[in-house]
Amino acid sequence: MSRLPGRNSNNSSRAPHELAARGIEIRALYEQHRRSAVQGEGEHRACNPRQEWLTHFDGRGFAGSPDDGEWGWGLELQGYGGRA
């Protein structure tokens, strides 16, 4: 069996464990950020993959719709603290 240049037996036995640990880290970051609110053009968007919803926040309120986009609903802030 030939070995790749620059690779010794100590590294070869550790590599799968290190790759698996790194894969877990990458998956955790992916899961954390796929539900994050991200800034778009004049709005923020948040996705909930499990519920298959996309929500837009524009500073006045929010609108939500399912991923298929066939319908949606939202709320707009009219006032707060007794001011309208």
C-alpha positions in Angstrom: 0.0 0.0 0.0 1.5 3.4 -1.0 1.1 6.4 1.2 0.4 9.9 0.0 3.4 12.3 0.3 3.6 14.3 3.5 1.1 12.0 5.3 2.2 10.0 8.3 0.4 7.2 10.2 -0.5 9.5 13.2 -2.5 11.9 11.0 -4.3 9.3 9.1 -5.9 7.7 12.2 -7.0 11.1 13.6 -8.4 12.6 10.4 -11.9 10.9 10.4 -12.5 12.0 14.0 -11.4 15.5 13.3 -13.5 15.7 10.1 -16.5 14.4 12.0 -16.1 17.0 14.7 -15.7 19.7 12.2 -18.8 18.4 10.4 -20.8 18.7 13.6 -19.6 22.3 14.0 -20.5 23.2 10.5 -24.0 21.6 10.9 -24.6 23.6 14.1 -23.7 26.9 12.4 -25.9 26.0 9.5 -28.8 25.3 11.7 -28.3 28.5 13.7 -28.0 30.8 10.7 -30.8 29.3 8.5 -33.3 30.8 11.0 -31.5 34.1 11.3 -33.0 37.4 10.2 -31.0 38.9 7.3 -31.0 42.4 6.0 -32.4 42.9 2.5 -33.3 46.0 0.5 -35.1 48.2 3.1 -36.3 45.2 5.1 -35.2 42.2 7.2 -36.2 38.7 6.3 -36.5 35.6 8.5 -37.2 32.1 7.3 -38.6 29.3 9.3 -37.7 26.1 7.3 -39.6 23.8 9.7 -42.9 25.7 9.3 -42.0 26.7 5.7 -42.7 30.4 6.3 -40.9 33.5 5.2 -41.4 36.7 7.2 -40.5 40.3 6.1 -40.0 43.1 8.6 -39.9 46.6 7.2 -39.8 48.9 10.2 -43.5 49.5 10.1 -44.7 46.0 10.7 -44.3 42.5 9.2 -45.8 40.3 6.6 -45.6 36.5 6.6 -46.3 34.0 3.9 -45.8 30.3 3.4 -43.0 29.3 1.0 -45.4 28.6 -1.8 -46.5 32.3 -1.6 -50.1 31.6 -2.4 -51.3 33.8 0.4 -50.0 35.8 3.3 -50.9 38.1 6.2 -49.2 40.9 8.2 -49.6 43.6 10.8 -48.6 47.2 10.6 -47.8 49.2 13.7 -50.1 52.3 14.0 -48.6 53.6 17.2 -47.3 52.8 20.6 -47.2 54.3 24.1 -50.7 55.9 23.7 -49.7 57.6 20.4 -51.3 56.7 17.1 
